Amino acid sequence: MSKSIDDSKHLHRRAFLGKLAVAGLSAPFLSGALAQMNHDHNHGSHGESMPMGHGSMGGMGMGIHTSSIGPDVLAPSAIPWATGTCEFCGMTIATPSGGAMAPGFRERTYGQIRVADPAVLAGRGEVHFESLACMVNYAYARGIRDGHGATFYVADESAGTTPDHGLLLARDATYLWAEGLQVSMAAKFAAYPNEGAAQSALQRLEMPGRHYVLSASMVYDLAPIPEMNLVPLLVRAMESGG
């Protein structure tokens, strides 16, 4: 796909999300709206909708273009548990003590983007996220691509209370989206080292509901990913990204 087509589609989605924000459309209705918008924009040209359903490598019903992951691998930065906040939504990256959720809840879906050129992030070498959906949506809004002067890292949801020993290259991870998965930002979305680990996590859920196992490329292609307060957060991120 040519860069001009990519840019045109990005601008189309940006305008669409802006209209949704003005209309006050909430996240639960966004998936279907984006599916229809992508179908209208891509019909007969730049992609096809993936079927809804249970099982491995299913889609969320959006028509998407193919994104490529580059070869660049930058070492991860230290995780600032005590002071870090999510670059996308502003929440602390660690579960605060005394809150409604047990310690380690947010750490299960921590994400990080490292960049080769700090100017991309206003002078910083990395940004941190308390939700994988926040990371993917931030990258989408800013036009940052995994492996192209940047490296994405994600926490292994099954690795323990903190991902220091379970940080994975996002491009190598396997992702699970399940209605019964309780994670930060109500994103229903987490990462695992392989498909076997993702399927094991699914089996541990009391009521998994609809569920999909996805590769990193599919996750990037599905962006923006529906989550709580999706529309205003995406609009804010796009406006700040220029």
Summary of the structure (lengths in Angstrom):
residues: 242
radius of gyration: 16.9
end to end distance: 22.9
largest distance: 52.8
contacts: 772
relative contact order: 0.16
helix: 39%
strand: 16%
